[in-house]
Amino acid sequence: MKKQLRVSNILPTTFLSTGLLSSLLLLPSISSANEPEVQETQETQEAQEDISPWAGNAELGFIQTSGNSDTQSFNGKFNLVHELEPSTTSLKLEALTSEEDGTSSKEKYLAELKYDYALSDRSYVASFLGYEDDRFNGYEYQSTLAVGYGYKAWNDKKKGKLELEVGPGYRRNVLEQRNEDNEKIEQEAVGRASLNLLVNIGEGAKFTEVLSVEGGDSKIVYKSDMGIQSTLVGALAMKINYQVKHTTDVPEGKKNTDSLVGVTLVYSF
């Protein structure tokens, strides 16, 4: 009886020891199996940390002619984007000057600031602040502030994107000369809608279109900025750009439509 009791006591202990030994033997294999996953996770985190939240580009175009008439034209643009989820901030600056026989015939400066706050993968709150100073359109300056809803109808990192925005806003313009109502300041509530399209049409080539419509009781302003860009070498590219601005009601003696065709060099960073 004592021998049977001893054997019965030894068996559980033996099984327990064997189980512990097997577990210890399996630990290295389990650890080695998890090593690639851990390493891959670390590499992904390091890659994400290496991606800068800043991106942008600078454009420059210059034309000079001489002979029967001497003309000089300068066209410069600067775009800067800071993207840090859930917000995206973008700044756009433009300058255009032109002289003919020493007399200025075109001088325009533009600044736009956008701030978007993501609500989901596709929806976001869109805010816009625009300022334009055109010395030849009858205004000292034109400005617009708008806040609305944005939707990413198409968003493919390889193929392109399509963003749509709509919302209410406020417009304030200052005239160079008083209008027929003896007023120099135009201000009103407006509705603003915009479209931002980018299509990668080939290796190193892309098509862009930025369209906006801004309407109030006094006038409607349409803007279109279309471009085709092709990489030359590295971060340097060439861009052909066509811009149109149409205003339904303008100061006396001014034209309703302004257009620009330009060729610029683009440096991206």
Backbone as a ProteinNet text record, in pm:
[ID]
protein_1_A
[PRIMARY]
MKKQLRVSNILPTTFLSTGLLSSLLLLPSISSANEPEVQETQETQEAQEDISPWAGNAELGFIQTSGNSDTQSFNGKFNLVHELEPSTTSLKLEALTSEEDGTSSKEKYLAELKYDYALSDRSYVASFLGYEDDRFNGYEYQSTLAVGYGYKAWNDKKKGKLELEVGPGYRRNVLEQRNEDNEKIEQEAVGRASLNLLVNIGEGAKFTEVLSVEGGDSKIVYKSDMGIQSTLVGALAMKINYQVKHTTDVPEGKKNTDSLVGVTLVYSF
[TERTIARY]
83.3	0	85.7	193.5	281.4	346.7	387.1	451.8	354.4	225.8	127.9	106.7	103.3	87.6	204	325.6	444.2	441.2	399.6	393.7	289.7	174.4	68.6	112	196.8	245.9	350.6	429.1	538.8	486.1	377.1	327.2	287.1	204.4	169.1	290	386.8	506.8	586.2	591.1	665.4	600.6	464.9	393.5	412.9	409.9	427.4	565	665.7	803.3	819.8	758.9	769	702.5	586.5	516.2	596.8	659.2	741.8	861.5	922.9	1039	1001.6	883.7	838.1	812.2	753.1	725.7	853.4	954.3	1082.1	1148.1	1133.6	1192.7	1122.6	991.1	916.3	935.8	980.7	996.3	1085.8	1202.1	1287.5	1220.5	1146.1	1080.6	969.6	894.1	788.1	848.3	958.4	1025.1	1077.4	1138.4	1193.5	1082.6	966	853.5	797.7	803.3	749.8	848	977.6	1078.8	1051.7	1014.8	987	874.2	766.7	653.6	697.1	776.7	824.2	913.9	1003.4	1094.4	1019	916.9	837.4	762.9	709	637.6	731.5	852.7	949.5	990	1008.7	1045.2	933.7	807.7	694	686.9	706.7	703.3	815.7	936.1	1048.2	1022.3	961.1	930.5	829.3	728.1	628.4	690.5	787.6	853.7	941	996.1	1083.2	1006.4	875.3	794.5	767.5	809.7	790.4	647.3	587.8	452.2	448.8	566.2	574.9	599.9	536.6	559.2	523.4	579.4	548.4	621	602	671.1	678.1	771	789	793.7	724	719.5	777.4	844.2	903.7	897.7	846.4	841.1	880.7	957.4	1003.9	1010.3	957.8	959.8	1010.2	1104.1	1155.7	1167.3	1113.9	1123.5	1181.4	1246.7	1303.2	1288.8	1299.8	1282.1	1189.8	1080.6	984.2	919.5	911.2	859.7	938.9	965	1037.9	939.1	930.5	837.9	910.1	866.3	917.6	799.5	795.6	687.9	748.2	697.6	743.2	622.2	629.7	521	579.9	544.1	597.4	487.4	503.6	407.1	480.7	417.7	474.3	361.2	373.3	271.9	337.4	275.2	327.3	211.9	232.4	128.3	186.1	112.3	147.6	33.1	62.1	-40.2	-4	-84.6	-65.8	-204.5	-240.8	-376.8	-421	-545.9	-651.6	-662.2	-559.8	-572.5	-470.3	-507.9	-419.9	-426.8	-309.7	-301	-220.7	-273	-202.4	-198.9	-85.5	-64.5	-27.7	-90.4	-63.7	-35.6	77.1	116	143.4	98.1	121.6	157.9	243.5	280.4	294.4	238.6	246.4	271.5	379.3	409.5	445.5	413.4	444.2	469.3	571.6	605.3	621.2	576.5	593.1	648.2	767.1	837.7	851.8	882.2	906.7	782.7	663.6	538.4	472.2	431.9	368.1	231.6	208.7	80.6	4.3	71.2	6.5	80.5	5.3	64.7	-42.2	-20	-120.3	-52.3	-110.4	-60.3	-178	-155.6	-263.8	-210.8	-292.8	-259.1	-384.4	-368.9	-480.4	-432.7	-515.5	-486	-603.9	-574.9	-679.5	-645.8	-751.6	-736.3	-849.6	-813.7	-912.3	-897.4	-1011	-1011.3	-1093.6	-1027.5	-1091.7	-1197	-1314.4	-1420.1	-1422.9	-1379.6	-1369.7	-1267.2	-1259.4	-1165	-1197.9	-1325.7	-1366	-1418.7	-1481.9	-1544.5	-1452.1	-1462.9	-1382.1	-1446.9	-1410.1	-1451.5	-1349.4	-1397.3	-1308.5	-1322.5	-1210.8	-1211.1	-1114.9	-1152.4	-1077.4	-1068.1	-949.9	-928.5	-846.9	-904.4	-837.1	-822.3	-708	-679.6	-616	-667.4	-615	-598.3	-480.8	-450.3	-408.4	-501.2	-475.5	-480.9	-366.4	-357.5	-431.9	-485.5	-548.2	-693.7	-757.3	-895.9	-997.7	-952.1	-1044.1	-1065.5	-996	-1008.5	-873.6	-879.9	-758.7	-723.5	-826.3	-808.7	-944.6	-941.1	-1061.3	-1030.4	-1123.4	-1099	-1225.3	-1204	-1315.4	-1280.1	-1375.8	-1363.5	-1481.2	-1454	-1561.4	-1529.4	-1634.1	-1622.7	-1734.3	-1700.5	-1803.7	-1766.6	-1827.8	-1811.2	-1731.1	-1635.7	-1555.4	-1571.4	-1562	-1579.1	-1478.3	-1404.7	-1308.1	-1379.9	-1427.3	-1502.7	-1413.3	-1287.4	-1190.9	-1055.9	-993.3	-864.6	-778.9	-693.9	-603.8	-461.9	-374.1	-239.2	-162.3	-193.2	-121.8	-187.8	-322.1	-392.8	-433.6	-469.8	-508.9	-614.3	-680.3	-780.8	-880.7	-998.3	-1102.4	-1166.8	-1154.7	-1209.9	-1315.9	-1429.8	-1540.8	-1569.9	-1594.3	-1621.2	-1736.8	-1818.1	-1928.8	-1959.1	-1995.4	-2027.4	-2052.2	-2100.9	-2126.7	-1997.5	-2001.2	-1884	-1917.9	-1813.5	-1826.3	-1723.8	-1767.3	-1678.6	-1669	-1545.4	-1521.5	-1423.6	-1469.7	-1388	-1379.3	-1263.5	-1244.7	-1214	-1298.8	-1285.3	-1180.2	-1118.8	-1026.8	-1104.1	-1218.9	-1305.4	-1444.4	-1512.1	-1647.2	-1740.9	-1835.2	-1928.4	-2045	-2145.5	-2259.2	-2343	-2329.4	-2400.8	-2314.9	-2201.1	-2107.3	-2047.3	-2030.4	-1970	-1835.2	-1744.1	-1611.9	-1588.1	-1671.1	-1654.8	-1773.4	-1745.6	-1847.1	-1831.9	-1937.5	-1932	-2068	-2063.9	-2187.4	-2161.7	-2269.6	-2263	-2260.8	-2184	-2171.1	-2180.3	-2201.3	-2190	-2071	-1992.2	-1870.6	-1867.1	-1835.1	-1817.5	-1687.4	-1616.2	-1488	-1465.7	-1378	-1340.3	-1189.4	-1127.1	-982.2	-954.3	-903.7	-880.7	-733.8	-681.9	-545.3	-549.5	-492.8	-489.3	-346.7	-290.2	-159.1	-178	-133.5	-160.7	-45.5	61.7	175.4	290.1	399.4	514.3	573.1	565.2	619.5	533.2	409.6	321.4	186.7	128.6	-0.6	-79.3	-211.7	-305	-375.5	-386.5	-452.4	-557.3	-663.7	-769.5	-827.1	-823.3	-883.9	-989.5	-1113.8	-1226.4	-1306.1	-1343.7	-1424.1	-1529	-1643.7	-1753.5	-1794.8	-1799.4	-1830.5	-1940.7	-2058.4	-2172.9	-2238.9	-2278.7	-2353.9	-2462.2	-2525.5	-2632.4	-2579.8	-2458.7	-2407.6	-2336.1	-2270.5	-2192.5	-2158.1	-2115.4	-2064.1	-1923.7	-1831.3	-1692.2	-1658.3	-1613.3	-1570.2	-1417.9	-1352.3	-1207.5	-1172.2	-1080.7	-1031.9	-880.7	-812.7	-667	-633.4	-596.1	-570	-421.4	-364.3	-223	-185.8	-81.8	-20.7	126.6	171.7	308.3	381.3	506.7	587.9	726.8	773.1	903.6	1015.8	1113.8	1232.2	1344	1382	1484.4	1472	1471.5	1463.2	1339.4	1360.6	1249.6	1211.1	1274.4	1248.2	1150.8	1049.8	948.3	913.2	846.6	796.1	643.4	581.1	436.2	379.3	273.2	195.4	65.3	37.1	-72.7	-168.5	-299.4	-401.3	-497.7	-505.8	-591	-696	-817.8	-927.3	-1003.8	-1035.7	-1122.3	-1230.1	-1356.4	-1468.1	-1556.4	-1583.9	-1667.8	-1788.1	-1907.3	-2028	-2049.1	-2004.1	-2022	-1888.9	-1834.1	-1702.4	-1712.6	-1611.3	-1611.4	-1613.4	-1663	-1679.9	-1545.3	-1545.4	-1424.3	-1334.6	-1373.6	-1292.4	-1358.6	-1276.7	-1327.1	-1372.6	-1467.9	-1522.7	-1431.8	-1350.3	-1270.6	-1121.7	-1044.3	-897.6	-848.3	-748.2	-691.6	-539.7	-476.7	-330.6	-286.5	-191.7	-126.9	21.1	74.3	213.9	285.7	416.8	505	605.2	611.8	697.9	780.3	888.9	967.4	922.6	905.8	852.9	956.4	985.9	1075.1	993.8	986.2	908.6	1000.2	949.9	1029.9	939.8
-121.2	0	124.6	127.4	243.4	267.8	154.9	170.2	231.3	189.4	245.2	394.1	433.4	574.7	654.9	599.9	672.8	689.6	583.6	591.6	695.3	695.1	791.2	933.9	954.9	1089.9	1134.1	1039.4	1071.8	1105.7	1037.2	1055.6	1200.6	1267.2	1406.4	1496.9	1470.7	1553.5	1535.6	1411.5	1383.1	1451	1439.6	1504.7	1655.9	1713.9	1857.2	1901	1826	1857.9	1847.2	1742.6	1724.6	1840.5	1885.8	1998.1	2126.1	2151	2269.9	2265.1	2145.6	2129.9	2154.3	2101.6	2121.9	2269.3	2339.2	2481.3	2560.8	2525.1	2594.3	2570.5	2447.8	2415.7	2489.2	2519.4	2586.8	2738.3	2795.3	2939.9	2998.7	2941.3	2999.5	3004.2	2896.9	2894.6	2998.1	3016.4	3117.9	3256.9	3278.5	3407.7	3439.7	3339.8	3362.2	3385.3	3321.7	3341.8	3482.2	3544.9	3678	3787.4	3751.3	3851.2	3926.2	3859.7	3933.7	4033.6	3994.2	4086.1	4208.8	4187.1	4299.5	4389	4326.4	4402.7	4482.5	4420.5	4489.4	4607.4	4589.6	4698.4	4814.8	4783.6	4887.8	4963.2	4889.8	4954.1	5044.9	4999.7	5082.4	5210.6	5199	5316.3	5412.9	5358.8	5444.3	5515.1	5443.7	5504.3	5617.2	5596.1	5699.8	5821.7	5797.7	5908.3	5987.4	5919.2	5985.3	6073.1	6048.9	6128.9	6265.4	6370.8	6506.1	6552.3	6623.3	6675.3	6794.2	6845.1	6960.7	6917.8	6985.7	6963.5	7092.6	7108.2	7229.7	7235.9	7347.6	7370.7	7519.9	7556.3	7694.7	7698.2	7795.4	7810.6	7945.4	7945.6	8069.7	8073.1	8183.4	8203.8	8346.4	8364.2	8497.9	8507.7	8617.6	8642.2	8784.1	8798.2	8929.1	8937	9043.5	9065.4	9204.1	9221.1	9350.6	9370.3	9494	9526.3	9644.8	9626.5	9735.4	9771.4	9672.4	9697.5	9614.3	9671.1	9601.7	9561.1	9432.1	9382.4	9288.3	9288.8	9197.8	9146.3	9015.5	8954.8	8857.6	8863.7	8774.6	8707.8	8577.8	8501.3	8407	8424	8339.8	8287.9	8162.1	8100	8022	8014.9	7937.9	7868.2	7735.6	7656.1	7578.9	7583	7512.7	7441.9	7313.1	7232	7167.6	7175.5	7107	7012.6	6883.4	6781.8	6700.2	6711.2	6637.3	6600.6	6472.7	6429.5	6478.1	6528.9	6526.7	6656.1	6744.6	6874.2	6889.3	6972.3	7005.8	7156.4	7220.6	7364.2	7390	7473.7	7502.4	7653.2	7697.4	7838.9	7851.1	7946.3	7969.3	8117.4	8147.3	8284.3	8295.4	8405.3	8428.1	8573.9	8595.9	8730.8	8733.7	8836	8852.3	8998.9	9027	9163.6	9163.9	9273.5	9286.4	9434.4	9460.8	9595.6	9599.8	9709.2	9729.6	9869.4	9875.6	10001.9	10082.4	10012.1	10078.3	10114.9	10087.1	10119.2	9991.2	9990.8	9871.8	9849.8	9727.5	9694.1	9587.3	9522.9	9420	9407.6	9406.5	9386.7	9326.5	9202.4	9130	9044.6	9046.6	8966	8893	8767.6	8684.6	8599.3	8585.1	8498.4	8422.6	8291.4	8207.3	8117.1	8106.4	8020.4	7926.1	7795.1	7694.6	7612	7579.7	7491.6	7390.1	7262.5	7154.2	7064.6	7026.8	6938.1	6814.3	6698.8	6573.8	6528.6	6490.8	6431	6279.4	6233.5	6091.2	6076.9	5958	5937.1	6023.8	6057.7	6134.9	6274.9	6293.6	6421.3	6507.6	6640.9	6732.9	6871	6947.1	7087.1	7170	7249.3	7326.8	7475.9	7543.4	7688.2	7753	7871.7	7937.7	8087	8144	8288.3	8330.9	8420.7	8464.5	8615.3	8660.6	8803.7	8827.5	8925.5	8955.5	9106.1	9144.5	9285	9295.8	9341.1	9359.8	9509.5	9565.9	9710.9	9763	9673.1	9716.7	9669.1	9626.2	9578.7	9670.4	9786.8	9883.3	9867.7	9770.9	9749.3	9770.8	9823.6	9827.9	9687.1	9612.4	9470.1	9402.2	9269.3	9185.7	9072.1	9042.9	8938.7	8856.2	8729.6	8637.5	8545.2	8521.9	8425.9	8329.8	8199.3	8100.1	7978.4	7918.1	7794.5	7701.3	7575.9	7485.4	7339.6	7259.4	7113.6	7066.9	6978.6	6922.4	6771.9	6719.5	6575.5	6526.5	6421.4	6360.5	6253.9	6294.9	6203.3	6094.5	6126.3	6030.1	6059	5955.9	5975.9	5850.9	5853	5742.2	5798.2	5753.4	5810.3	5792	5685.6	5660	5726.5	5733.6	5781.7	5928.2	5976.2	6115.7	6137.4	6253.9	6287	6387.5	6391.3	6488.3	6532.3	6661.9	6717.1	6822.1	6814.1	6906.9	6980.7	7112.3	7192	7288.7	7313	7408	7466.2	7594.9	7655.9	7805.5	7866.9	8010.9	8088.1	8217.9	8300.6	8448.2	8528.2	8674	8735.4	8833	8897.9	9048.3	9099	9242.8	9292.4	9388.4	9448.6	9599	9655.7	9800.6	9855.5	9946	10005.3	10116.2	10137.3	10249.5	10381.2	10376.5	10494.4	10459.6	10557.6	10534.8	10497.7	10408.7	10364.6	10461.9	10423.3	10511.2	10539.4	10453.3	10476.2	10552.5	10607.4	10684	10598.4	10470.6	10378.3	10329.2	10307.3	10258.8	10115.6	10069.5	9934.1	9847.6	9732.8	9633.3	9517.3	9485	9372.9	9304.4	9171.2	9094.8	8948.8	8879.4	8735.1	8665.5	8558.5	8485.4	8335.6	8263	8118.1	8079.4	7984.8	7946.3	7795.6	7755.1	7614	7599.2	7489.1	7470.3	7323.7	7302.7	7169.7	7166.3	7060.7	7043.4	6904.8	6900.8	6775.1	6758.2	6638.6	6601.7	6462	6447.5	6318.9	6291.2	6179.7	6136.8	6068.2	6134.9	6086.2	6003.3	5990.3	5911.3	5925.1	5859.1	5864.6	6006	6071	6205.3	6314.1	6282.9	6382.3	6383.2	6502.9	6513.1	6632.2	6619.8	6724.6	6777.2	6909.4	6969.3	7070.1	7080.3	7178.5	7222.1	7352.9	7411.2	7509.8	7480.7	7561.4	7609.9	7737.3	7791.1	7886.9	7889.9	7980.8	8048.6	8180.2	8258.3	8358	8339.6	8421.5	8494.4	8619.7	8700.5	8777.8	8874.2	8952.3	9044.7	9094.9	9194.5	9134	9017.8	8960.6	8815.8	8748.4	8611.7	8610.5	8543.6	8536	8390.2	8364.2	8230.4	8231.1	8128.6	8116.2	7974.3	7965.1	7835.4	7842.4	7742.4	7733.1	7591.8	7579.1	7449.1	7438.1	7318.4	7301.8	7159.2	7146.4	7017.5	7026.5	6933	6936.2	6807.4	6821.5	6706	6718.2	6610.5	6611.1	6616.2	6703.3	6712.5	6625.7	6652	6573.5	6593.2	6483.2	6492.7	6566.9	6672.9	6751.5	6867.8	6878.2	6989.5	6947.3	7030.8	7000.1	7124.9	7104.3	7214.5	7209.6	7327.1	7334.5	7436.3	7396.4	7486.2	7516.2	7644.1	7686.1	7778.6	7758.5	7845.3	7887.8	8018.9	8073.2	8166.4	8158.1	8244.8	8292.5	8420.8	8477.2	8560.5	8528.8	8602	8656.1	8787.1	8854.4	8914.8	8886.1	8928.9	9079.5	9146.5	9291.6	9351.8	9443.9	9501.7	9653.9	9722.8	9869.5	9921.7	10042.4	10100	10109.3	10069	10076.1	9954	9852.9	9733.2	9614.2	9518.1	9400.1	9293.6	9212.9	9109.5	8988.1	8960.7	8838.7	8869	8806.6	8809.9	8668.3	8652.9	8519.9	8528.1	8416.1	8407.6	8270.8	8267.3	8144.4	8157.3	8064.7	8075.8	7942.5	7949.8	7832.2	7860	7770.6	7792.3	7667.5	7689.4	7580.7	7560.5	7435.1	7401.5	7319.7	7362.9	7286.7	7238.7	7107.9	7050	7006.7	7020.1	6980.2	6919.3
0	0	0	78.3	85.6	-48.1	-117.9	-248.2	-348.9	-342.5	-434.7	-410.4	-280.5	-247.8	-298.8	-282.4	-329.7	-481.2	-550.2	-696	-739.7	-672.9	-706.9	-679.8	-578.5	-548.9	-649.3	-696.9	-788.7	-927.1	-972.9	-1109.8	-1139.1	-1055.9	-1085.7	-1092.7	-999.5	-998.9	-1125.5	-1174.5	-1297.5	-1416.7	-1424.6	-1533.8	-1530.3	-1410.4	-1396.3	-1441.8	-1402.8	-1441.2	-1590.8	-1649.1	-1794.1	-1868.9	-1820	-1882.9	-1876.5	-1758.7	-1745	-1837.3	-1848.6	-1935.3	-2081.7	-2121.9	-2259.8	-2288.7	-2191.9	-2209.1	-2225.4	-2142.7	-2152.8	-2286.4	-2337.9	-2467.8	-2582.1	-2566.9	-2670.6	-2670.4	-2558.9	-2548	-2655.9	-2683	-2787.2	-2922.8	-2957.8	-3088.2	-3096.4	-2985.5	-2983	-2994.3	-2921.3	-2924.4	-3062.3	-3126.5	-3259.9	-3362	-3341.1	-3432.7	-3422.6	-3301	-3281.4	-3321.4	-3333.4	-3363.7	-3493.7	-3605.5	-3728.8	-3714.6	-3638.4	-3621.1	-3543.3	-3435.6	-3355.4	-3438.6	-3517.2	-3599.5	-3705.1	-3765.3	-3866.9	-3807.3	-3686.2	-3619.2	-3590.2	-3543.2	-3514.7	-3640.5	-3752	-3877.5	-3927.6	-3910.3	-3952.6	-3871	-3739	-3653	-3688.2	-3715.6	-3752	-3884.3	-3980.8	-4110.4	-4095.1	-4007.6	-3985	-3918.7	-3827	-3759.8	-3857.2	-3960.2	-4055.8	-4152.9	-4172.3	-4264.8	-4202.5	-4271.7	-4220.1	-4242.9	-4146.4	-4166.5	-4261.8	-4300.2	-4388.3	-4532.9	-4626.5	-4769.6	-4842.6	-4962.1	-5036.7	-5168.9	-5237.3	-5363.4	-5391.6	-5478.1	-5520.8	-5673.1	-5733.3	-5878.6	-5918.7	-6033.9	-6082.9	-6234.5	-6288.4	-6432.1	-6465.2	-6574.5	-6611.9	-6763.8	-6819	-6963	-6988.5	-7081.5	-7119	-7270.4	-7327.6	-7471.9	-7496.7	-7612.9	-7649.9	-7799.9	-7845.5	-7986.7	-8000.1	-8075.7	-8088.6	-7955.4	-7868	-7733	-7633.9	-7518.7	-7412.8	-7304	-7280.3	-7178.1	-7083	-6960.4	-6857.7	-6776.4	-6756.1	-6677.3	-6577.1	-6455	-6348.8	-6285.2	-6268.4	-6207.4	-6103.6	-5977.4	-5870.2	-5780	-5735.3	-5644.4	-5537.1	-5420.9	-5309.9	-5236.3	-5219.6	-5149.2	-5035.9	-4919.2	-4802.1	-4732.3	-4697.8	-4633	-4508.1	-4398.7	-4274.5	-4239.1	-4240.5	-4216.4	-4093.2	-3991.7	-3868.2	-3817.8	-3833.8	-3801.8	-3664.8	-3658.6	-3761.2	-3842.9	-3840.3	-3905.9	-4018.6	-4117.4	-4228.9	-4252	-4252	-4274.8	-4401.2	-4489	-4614.2	-4639.3	-4693.7	-4724.9	-4872.2	-4941.6	-5083	-5104.6	-5169.8	-5200.9	-5350.2	-5412.4	-5554.7	-5578.6	-5678.2	-5719.3	-5871.1	-5933.7	-6078.6	-6110.4	-6183.2	-6224.8	-6372.6	-6439.2	-6580.9	-6612.5	-6694	-6736.6	-6887.5	-6946.5	-7090.1	-7113.2	-7172.8	-7197.1	-7068	-6959.9	-6831.9	-6754.3	-6808.3	-6740.2	-6691.9	-6566.5	-6509.8	-6573.6	-6622.3	-6684.6	-6606.9	-6513.4	-6431.4	-6299.2	-6190.6	-6058	-5966.6	-5930.3	-5853.1	-5746.5	-5625.3	-5513.9	-5450.3	-5416.4	-5362.2	-5247.2	-5144.2	-5030.6	-4987.6	-4965.3	-4920.6	-4807.4	-4704.8	-4590.8	-4569.6	-4562.9	-4541.1	-4417.9	-4343.2	-4227.5	-4230.9	-4238.7	-4244.3	-4121.8	-4065	-3947.8	-3980.9	-3978.8	-4019.7	-3919.2	-3971.2	-3890.6	-3907.2	-4024.6	-4056.1	-4168.4	-4227	-4336.7	-4457.8	-4476.3	-4594	-4561.3	-4447.3	-4413.5	-4328.6	-4347.7	-4268.3	-4264.7	-4163.5	-4154.9	-4231.6	-4325.8	-4413	-4382.9	-4360.8	-4341	-4440.3	-4487.8	-4594.4	-4567	-4586.8	-4577.3	-4698.7	-4779.7	-4901.3	-4906.8	-4962.7	-4976	-5112.7	-5187.5	-5320.9	-5338.2	-5387.5	-5414.8	-5560.9	-5644.4	-5787.7	-5815.7	-5854.6	-5870.8	-5994.3	-6076.7	-6201.2	-6215.6	-6107.5	-6119.6	-6052.3	-6004.2	-5945	-5795.7	-5733.1	-5588.8	-5519.2	-5398.6	-5316.8	-5269.6	-5229.9	-5198.1	-5193.7	-5205.9	-5195.4	-5098.1	-5009.3	-4908.9	-4885.4	-4848.9	-4823.5	-4707.7	-4619.9	-4511.3	-4519.6	-4519	-4530.2	-4444.6	-4388.9	-4311.2	-4356	-4383.6	-4432.8	-4417.9	-4501.8	-4497.3	-4618	-4593.9	-4701	-4709.1	-4831.4	-4852.1	-4955.8	-4921.1	-5012.7	-5094.7	-5211.6	-5296.8	-5355.5	-5373.5	-5428.7	-5366.4	-5311.4	-5245	-5262.4	-5363.7	-5394.7	-5403.4	-5315.1	-5308.8	-5439	-5514.1	-5638.7	-5759.5	-5759.7	-5878.3	-5868.8	-5749.8	-5736.5	-5630.7	-5636.8	-5536.3	-5591.5	-5528.7	-5559.6	-5429	-5398.1	-5275.1	-5309.2	-5240	-5261	-5130.8	-5141.4	-5022.2	-5049.7	-4947.4	-4959.9	-4822.2	-4819.8	-4691.8	-4702.6	-4595.5	-4593	-4564.3	-4597	-4572.4	-4569.6	-4564.6	-4557.1	-4651	-4730.7	-4827.2	-4796.6	-4803.5	-4781.2	-4888.3	-4967.7	-5072.3	-5050.2	-5078.7	-5068.6	-5206.9	-5255	-5388.1	-5388.9	-5505.6	-5520.3	-5528.1	-5594.9	-5606.3	-5554.9	-5502.3	-5451.2	-5565.9	-5536.6	-5640	-5654.2	-5733.9	-5761.1	-5637.2	-5535.6	-5409.1	-5308.8	-5357.7	-5274.9	-5163	-5192.9	-5096.2	-5147.5	-5055.4	-5092.6	-5045.7	-4953.8	-4899.1	-4940.1	-4996.8	-5029.4	-4932.5	-4860.6	-4767.9	-4763.1	-4762.6	-4766.9	-4730.8	-4697.3	-4676	-4811.6	-4820.1	-4946.6	-4920.6	-5028.5	-5026.2	-5112.3	-5065	-5137.7	-5159.3	-5283.1	-5316.4	-5394	-5370.6	-5438.4	-5470.8	-5568.4	-5614.1	-5629.3	-5576.9	-5587.1	-5645.1	-5769.2	-5840	-5873	-5847.4	-5886.1	-5947	-6068.3	-6136.7	-6182.2	-6137	-6185	-6319.8	-6427.1	-6562	-6618.3	-6544.9	-6590.8	-6493.3	-6524	-6434.4	-6434	-6317.8	-6304.8	-6365.4	-6406.6	-6467.9	-6396.9	-6381.1	-6315	-6367.9	-6356.1	-6396.1	-6271.3	-6258.9	-6142.8	-6188.6	-6110.2	-6134.8	-6000.7	-5974.8	-5854.8	-5901.8	-5870.3	-5916.1	-5795.2	-5796.1	-5686.1	-5738.9	-5669.9	-5701.3	-5571.6	-5575.8	-5455.9	-5491.5	-5434.2	-5473.5	-5358.6	-5386.9	-5291.8	-5364.5	-5296.8	-5358.2	-5468.1	-5453.6	-5548.5	-5667.8	-5651.9	-5762.1	-5734.9	-5841.5	-5832.8	-5891.8	-5824.2	-5868.9	-5897.1	-6019.8	-6060.4	-6077.6	-6023.8	-6039.2	-6083.1	-6178.5	-6224.6	-6239	-6183.3	-6191.7	-6238.5	-6366.5	-6427.9	-6462.1	-6438.4	-6467.9	-6503.6	-6586.3	-6618.2	-6581.8	-6499.3	-6448.3	-6483.2	-6525.5	-6563.9	-6502.7	-6441.2	-6376	-6478.7	-6453.4	-6538	-6482.9	-6358.8	-6292.5	-6142	-6067.8	-5921.9	-5876.3	-5797.1	-5742.6	-5832.2	-5949.4	-6040.5	-6151.3	-6176.7	-6277.1	-6356.6	-6469.1	-6550.9	-6547.2	-6542.1	-6531.5	-6629.4	-6697.9	-6782.9	-6709.3	-6691.2	-6604.7	-6678.9	-6657.8	-6717.1	-6607	-6582.4	-6477.2	-6536.8	-6484.1	-6527.3	-6404.2	-6404	-6299.9	-6369.1	-6338.8	-6397.6	-6285.2	-6292.3	-6193.5	-6265.6	-6216.6	-6287.7	-6282.3	-6176.3	-6163.9	-6119.2	-6199.6	-6171.3	-6171.2	-6116.4	-6120.8	-6265.2	-6281.9	-6415.7	-6487.8	-6614.7	-6695.2	-6684.2	-6604.4	-6586.5	-6656.1	-6695.8	-6765	-6665.9	-6707.8	-6619.5	-6605.9	-6706.8	-6708.4	-6718.4	-6631.4	-6636.6	-6660.3	-6746	-6772.3	-6779.2	-6753.9	-6753	-6800.3	-6894.3	-6935.7	-6903.3	-6827.8	-6786.6	-6788.8	-6805	-6797.1	-6684.9	-6588.5	-6472.8	-6442.4	-6370.2	-6313.8	-6170.2	-6130.3	-5998.2	-5921.8	-5800.4	-5712.8	-5591.8	-5573.1	-5462.7	-5349.9	-5227.8	-5109.9	-5004.2
[MASK]
+++++++++++++++++++++++++++++++++++++++++++++++++++++++++++++++++++++++++++++++++++++++++++++++++++++++++++++++++++++++++++++++++++++++++++++++++++++++++++++++++++++++++++++++++++++++++++++++++++++++++++++++++++++++++++++++++++++++++++++++++++++++++++++++++++++++++++++

